[in-house]
């Protein structure tokens, strides 16, 4: 085993070491030391990721490293290794997760500087990074699932970090419970695959798929169950409702969840198992359709939100929908490409929102902001760059990755009979969502940074902190240039070529290209169209919030029902509460009263006790100590015996 292979284990172990040290002893350390341990371990994990990936980059994705640590589970014919895999797919994830997480850790040293639970915060943050690194490095589904569950636990701990507030604690519980629903689907999918192949190793599953061990119907069922797990972790319809409430945690936590860790898990899982989804056109079409619907619906909700973090939260749900459109139409590399660019600009946007909230002493309502452009210049310019990226303006990163997804949806179909219209529908929803994204993001920029100040006169705008501004600058730079690694419009396919050893064969199996797929004129026209809708969204936002700022309120009043429908998020939470949560709760109470109270407690536990108590009570009455009573019972017993004998011999 060479040195590069042997350090795979240390990539996730370093953040785990930081979590253990700060978790157990951090309260006895100084705050700078706690911060140094938290940031240093994640930074070192990023450096080790670079060292380990040198050969993979040198071979343009052909090389791979596997480190088997020990036999984790051995029972009969079952043998599951604790092993890690670094290939062209996982190396991108490792560098994105560790790199963006390091910047968020550095930002947190300023944002959480005065929090009394400083050490606990960094311990949880390190544990989050450890879990995500285990997820992306796992060489088999059980190891991946350990990381999968780990990020779910850490989201609960960090969303409800300020658990003294019942609302924040409830948000953490909501995230945890909703994800349990998806995780059940993931487990069922794993059981189906194990039953067919007899192994959950990624390589064995790939070989079993190639050998035809997984029937098409079984593949569809397994993929749909796995996708149910992805809808939980990556906040897609119908399990997206936890993510907007995740804003209850500290803002750097929101950046970590939305940009580099938990929500990307579902997209990564489908890309990792692309060989399986490729043989199920039906499941892939479902993924694309759900992704398109999620992208569009979440974008519409973002139009009316007033909380700066809620706008960005629904933006994340929408952008994740784009990624699922990509993997659903078989453009696996495009999904990972957008995952990477989104990590940069969304982390910058969330950290920028945190800088605004920090400067305004906790104000989050964008309708009560305005005029912050000159007071927060670092935040403004980095926020604007990331807004241009997410809205899809060239030459920023989001343009290239989003355009790649839209083009693949437009120019391809699959072997499913109804896939053709699904791809076109996904493209249409994606284009419409792109226009809406540009509108609500520039609405956010204009209401926050432009126009007249609407701040309460008592609020003093604090100065920007360097520890918070420098990570913003780095992320804004990445949001500017990262798209060029996959700028296929200009004949550069390095990103796709790099991922080809992992997802290339699956893409060839899943995708049927349309006749115009290689017509560069049509591709250019589609790109121009996507930029045009971005400009339309920008122009409409400028008209409504800069040129005529009173118009939005008049429109909201005129179309009151529509406004309330979108502002209240289509009442999906209320629907779940009325038709799912309350009936389940009522049925659970009924079962508790019948099964627990009557059967288990009444007959099973308390019943024998009451019976013995009754027998004892009768016996106690017989043993009264009264001689006359004893004589009576003796006489009664003798009389009874004589009567029995008389009856027996026939005298009576």
N, C-alpha and C positions, 0 to 999 in steps of 0.2 A: 504494500500500500504506500503510494507516494505521499509527500507532505501535503499536497493540495487536496487529496482525498481525505486524509486524516483530519483536516481542519473543518470538514463539513459539520461535524457534531458541535464544534465550538461556536459556530455561527448562531444557533439558537441558545446555546448554553450561556453565553456571555450576558444577554439581557436577563436570563433567569437568575444568574448570579447577582446582578444588580437588584432584582426584585427581592431576593432572599435577604441580602445584606441590608437594604433600606427598610424592608418590611420588619425585620427582627431587631435591628440595632439603630435604624435611622433616627429615632426620636432622641437618641443620645448624641447624635452628630450635629455639627453646625450645618446650617442650611446650604452654604456653598459646597460643603463636602457631599451632602445628599445630592445636590444638583450635579456635581462632578461625576459621582458614581452612576447616576441615572443616564446622563448624556454620554459619558465615556464608554460605558459598556455597549450602548447601541452604536456609537461611532466606530468602536473596534469591530463590531459585527459587520458593519458596512465595509470596512477595510479588508477583513477576512473574506467577505464575499467577492471583492475585487480580485484578491489574490487567487482564490479558488477558481474563478471564472476565466483566468487568463487564457488557458488552453481552449476553452469553448469559444471565446471571441476570436482567437487566432485561427481556429478551424471553421469560422463562420457558422457556428452552431452544430457542427458535426460531432464534436467530442462530447462525452458525458462522464460524470463521476458518480460512483455509487459507494457509499460507506455503510456496511452492515455492522451495527454495534453489538447486538446480542440477540439470541432467540427469545423473543418477548413472550409468545404464547405457544406452547407445545402440548397438544392433547390429541392422542390417537393419530389420525391422518392430517390434523390441522397443525401447521407450523407457520407462525407469523413472526417475521423478523422486525426488530426496531432498526430500520434502515432509512437512509437519506439519499435522495437523487438530486443531482445538479445537472441540468441540461439547458438548452437554449431557452426553454419556457420558464423553468424555475429560477434561472439566473436573473432574468428580467424582474421577476417578482421579488427576489431577495434584495436586489439593489434598489428597487422602488420602495419596498417596505422599510428596509433599514435606512436608506438615504432620507426619505421624507420624514420618517419617524425621528431621526436624529435632529432634523431642523425643528420639528415640533417640540422635541425635548428642550432644545436650546431656547426656543420661544417661551416655553413654560417657566424657565428660570426667572423671567421677568413677570409674566402674567400671574403666576401662583406664588410670587415671592413672599407675600404677607399672609398666605393661608396657614392657619394653625396646624393643618394636617399635611404639611409639605412632604414629609417622608412617606406617608401612606400614599399620597398621590403619585410620586415617582415610582414606588414599588408596584402599584397597579399598572402604571404606564409601561414599565419594563416587562411586566408579566404579559401584557397585551402584545407587545412586539414578539416576545418569545413564542406565544401561541400561534401567531400568524406565520412566523418563520417555520415552525414545525409543520403547519398546514401546507405551505408551499414546497417544503423540502421532502415531505413524506413520500416514500417509495411504494407505498401500498395504501389502500383505502383506510384500514384501521389507524395507521399513524396519521394520515390526513384528518381522520375523524377526531383524533385527540386534539389536534390544533383547532378543528372546527368547533368542538365543544369549548375549548379554552377561550377562544375569542368571544363566544357567547357569554361565558362566565365573566370575563373582564368587562364586557359591555355593561352587564348588570352592575358590577362594582363601580364603574366609572360614571355611568349615566346617573346612578343614584349616589354619587360621591358625597353630596351634601344631604345625607339621608335624614338629617334633623327636620328638613322640610318634607312634609308628607307628599306633596305633589311631585317632588323630585324622586322620592323613594318609589312612588307608584309608577313613574316613567321607567325606572330601572326594572321593576317587576314586569311591566308590560312588554318590554323588549325581551326579557328572558322567557316569558310564557309563550309569546307569539313564535319565538324561534324554536321552542320545544315542538310545536306543531310541525314545522318544516323538518326538524331533525328526525322525527318519526318516519317521515317519507324517505329521508336519506338512508336510515337503517333498513327499511324494507327493500329499497333498491339494492343495497349491499347484500342482503340475504338472497335476493333473486340471482344476483351475479355469482355469488359463491355456490349456490345450488347448481348452476349451469357449468361453471368452470372448475370449481373445487379450490379456488384460490382467489385472493383479493389483491395480489401483487399487480401493479400497473402493467408490467411486462407480460405476465401470465394472462391477464385480461385481454391485452392486445393480441397475443398469440391465439387465445381461444376464440376471439372474434374472427380472426383471419381463417381459422380452421372450421368455422361454422358451428362451433359449440353453442352459440347463443342464437336461438331461433328469432326470426324477425319480430314475432309477437311478444316474446319475452324481452327482447331488446327495447321495444317500445314501452312496455310496462316499467322496466327498470329505469329507463331514461326519464319517464314522467315522474316517477317517485323521487329520483335524484333531483329533478328540476323543482319539485315541491320543496325540497330542502333548500335549493338555491333561491326560491322566492322568499323564504324566510330570512336567510343571511343577507341577501342582496336586495331586499325590500322591493319585490315586484308584486303585482296583483296576484293573489288577494291578501298577501301577508306583508304589505308595505307599511301598515299603519303604525308600527313601532318607531320607525326612523324619524319622523318629524318630532315626536315626543322625546327623542334622544337628545334634543337641544337642552334638556334640563341639566346636563353635566357641564363642567367647565368647557369653555370654547376650544382650547387645544384638544380636548377629548373629542369634540365634534369633528375637528379637522382630522384627527387620527382615524376615527371610525369611517368618515366619509371619503377620505382620500387614499389611505394606504393600507387599511387592515380589513375589518370585518366585511364591509359591503362588497368588496371585490372578490370574496371567497367563492361565491356562486359562479361568477364568470370564469374564474380560474379553473374551477372544478370541471365545468363543461369543456373548456379548452383542453384540459388534461385528459379527459375521457372522450375527446373528439372522435376517435376511432369507433367508439360505441354509438354516439349520436349520429355519426355519418351513415350507419346502416339502418337508421330509423327515421325516414323522411317525415313521418307523421309527428313524432316527438319533436323533431327540429322545427317543423312548421308551427307547432304549438308554442315553442320557445320564442320564435320570431314574432308571432301574433301577440303574445302576452307582452313581449318587450315593446312593441310598437304602441300598444294601448297604454302601457304604463308611461312611456315617454310623453305621449300626448296628454293624458289625463293629469299627470303630475305637473306638467308645464302650465296647464290652464289654472290649476290651484295656485301656482306661484304668482299669478297676475295680481291677486287681491290681498296677499299676506302683508302684514304690517311689521311683524317682528323680523329684524334683519337676518337672524339665524334661520327662521322658518322659511323665508324665501330661498335661502341656500339649501335648506334641507330638501324641499321639493325639487329644487334644481338637481340635487344628487339623484333622487329617485328617477327623474326624467333621463338624466345622462346614463344611469345604469340601464334604463330601457334601451337606449341606443346600443349598448354593449351586448345585450341579449338579442337584439335584432341581428347584430353581426354574427354571433355564434349560431343563431338560429338559421341564418341563410347560408351557413357553411363558411363564412369568412372569419375563421378563427383568429387569424393573425390580426385582422382589423379590430376585433373585439379587444384583444390584448393591447393593441396599439392605442386604442382610445382609453383603455384602463390606465395606461402609463401617462398619457398626456393629461387626462382628467385628474390624476393624482397630483400633478404639479399645480394646475390652475385652481383646483378646488381647495387644496390645502392653503394656497395663497389667499383665496377668497375668505375662507373661514378664519384664518389667522388675521386677515385684514378686518373682518367684522369684530373679532376679539379686540383688536387695537382700538376700534371705534368705541366699543362698549367700555373698555378700560379707560379711555380718555374722557368719556361722558359719565363716569361713575355708575355704570350699570344700565343706562338708558338703551333700550333695544328697539323701540318703536321708530321706524324711519319717517313717519309722518311728523315726528317731534324733533327732527334733526335739521339738516340743511346748512349750506354755507361752510362746510368743514374742509373744503378743498385746500385752502391756504393754511389752515390751522394744523392739518395733518397731511403734509405733502408726501412723505414716504408712503403712508397708507393709501393715499388717493391714487398716486401713479401706479403702484403695484396692483391695487384693486382694479384700476382701469385696464391695465394690460391683461390681467386674468379675465376680466369681463369680455374684452375683445377676443380672447382665446376661446372662452366657452360659447360665445355667440357665433363663432365660425368665421371670423374675419382673417383673411390672409395678411401677413405671412405667419400668423400666430399658430400655436400647436394644435388647437382645437379644430381649426379649419381642415387640416390634412387628415386627422383621424376620423372626424365626423363625415367628411366628404367621401372617404374610403368606404365607410359603412353604407352611406346612401347609394353610392355607385354600385356596390356589390348587391344590395337589395334590388336595385333597378335592373341590373344587367344579368341576373342569374335566376334560376329556378331549381327545382330538385325533382326527384323521381316520384314524389307523392302526387296523386291526380289533382289535388286542390292546392298544391304548393305555389303554382304560378300566380294565382290571385293573392295568396298570402304575402308573397314577396312584394308584389306591387302595392298592396295595402300597407305593408310595413314601410315601404318607401314614401307613400303619401303621408302617412302619419308622422314619419320622421321629418319630412320637409315642413309640414305644418308646425310641428313641435320646435323646429329650428327657428321659425319666425317668431313664435311665442317666447322662446328662450331669449332671443335678442331683445324683445320688448320688455319682459319683466326684469331682465338684468340691467338694462339701461334705466328703467324706472327706478331700480334700486340705487344706481349710481347718482341719478339726478336728484332724487329725494334726499339722499344722504349727504352728498358733497356739493351740490350746486344750489342755486337760488338763494333766497333769503333765509337766514337762520330762524328756525322755529323752536330753538332750545328754550327751556325754562331759564329765566334770568338768573336763578340761583345756582345754575350748573356752571362750574369752572372747567374748561377744557384742558386736560392735563397734557403735558408734553409727551412726545413719542419716546419710547425707551429703545436704546440701541439693541439690547438683547432681543427685542421684538421686531425691530425694523430690519436687521440684517437677514434673518430667515425669509422675510417677505421679499427682499431684493433677490435672493438666490432663487426662490420659487418663481418669481416673476420672470427672471432670466430664462429659467427652464421652460416656462409656459410660452416664451417667445420663440425658442430655437428647437425644442424637442420634436416638433412636427416634421422637421426636415429629414429625420432618419427614415421616414416612410413616405416621402413625397412622391407617390407613384405617378402623379400627373407629369412630372418632369423626368421620367425615365429612371428614377431611383427606386429600387425595390429592396434595399438592404435589409429593412426590418422583416419583410416577408421572407426573404431568402434565409435570414437568420433563424426564423421559426420553422422553416420548411421541414427540417428533419423530424420535428415533433408532430406538426399538424398538417403538413403538406399532403400526405397520402390520404388523410381523412377528408381534406378539402376537395381533392380530386374525385373521391367517392361520392361525396354529398352533393356537389354542385353540378348543375347542367347550365352551361353558359348560353345566353340568348344570342341571336344572330349578330346583334350590333355590339356585343361585349368588347370587341377589339377595335371598334371604330373610335379613334381618339377625338374626332370632331364631336361626336355625341357625348363622350366623357367630358370634354371641355365645356360643352353646353350645360351639362348637368352641374358641373362645378360652378359655372357662372350663375346658374339658377339658385344654387344654395347660398351663394354670396348675396345675390339680389334679395332673397327673403330676409337675410340678416340685416341688410340696409333698410328694408321696409319696417322691420321691428324697431330698429334704431330711430328711424324717422318718426314713426308713430309715437314712440316714447318721448321724443323731443317735443312734438306738437302738443302732447297732453300734459307734460310735466314741466316744460320750460316755457314754451310760447303761450300756452293757455292753461295754467295750473288749476283753474277752477272747473274746467271741463270734466275731469274724472269724477268729481263729486256730484256734478249734475247728472252724468251718465249713470252713476250708481243709484241715484235717487229715481231716475226715470225707469231703469230696468232693475227695480228693487229685488224682485224674486230671483232673477238670474244672478245678481250680485251676491245675494245671501246664499244661494245654492253653491256658488264657487267659493265664497269666503268661508263657508262652513264645511268645505272639503267634501261636498256632495253628501254630507251626513252619513258617510260610510261608518264612522265610529259609532254613531247613534244607531245605525242599522244593526251592526254587530252586537251592540249592547241590548237592543230590544229583541232580536230574533235568534241570537246565539248564546250570549253570555247569561242573560236572565233565565231563559228556558233551561239551560244546563244547570244553573244555580238552583232553580226551583226543583228540578228533577233530582239533583244531588241531595237537597234537603229532604225530599220525600224518601229517597233511598236510605238516607241516614236515620230517619225516624223509623222506618220499617226494619231495615237490616241491622243497623247498629243498636238502636234503642230497644226494639222489640225482640228480634231474633238473637243477636249476639249478647247484648247486655241482659235482656229480659229472660230468655230461655237458656242461653249458653253459659253466662257467667252468674247472674243473680238467681236464676231458676233453681239449680241444685242447692245453692246456699239457703234459699227460702224453704225448700223442701226439708232439708236437714234441720233447719231452725224449727219448722213445724213439728217434726218428729221429736226433736228435743223438748219442745214445749209440752207435748203430750206426756212424754216420759217424766218430765219434771213434775207435772201434776199428779202422776201416779206415786212419785216418791215424795209425799208430803210430810212424812214423819208422824202422822196421826194414827194411833193404834186402832181406834174404832174404824177408820177408813180401811186399814189393812185387813181387819177382821171381816168387814163387808166384802172386800174384793176376794178374800179367801173363800168365804161362803159362796159368793157368786161363781167362783172358779170351780168349786166342788159341785155345785148344782149344775153348772154347765156340763161338766164331765159326766155326771150321772145321767143327765138327759141324753147326751150323745150315745152312751152305752145302751140306754134303754131303746133308743131308736135303732141302734145297730143290731140288737138281738131280737127286735120285733116285739118287745114287751108293750110298747106304745104304738 
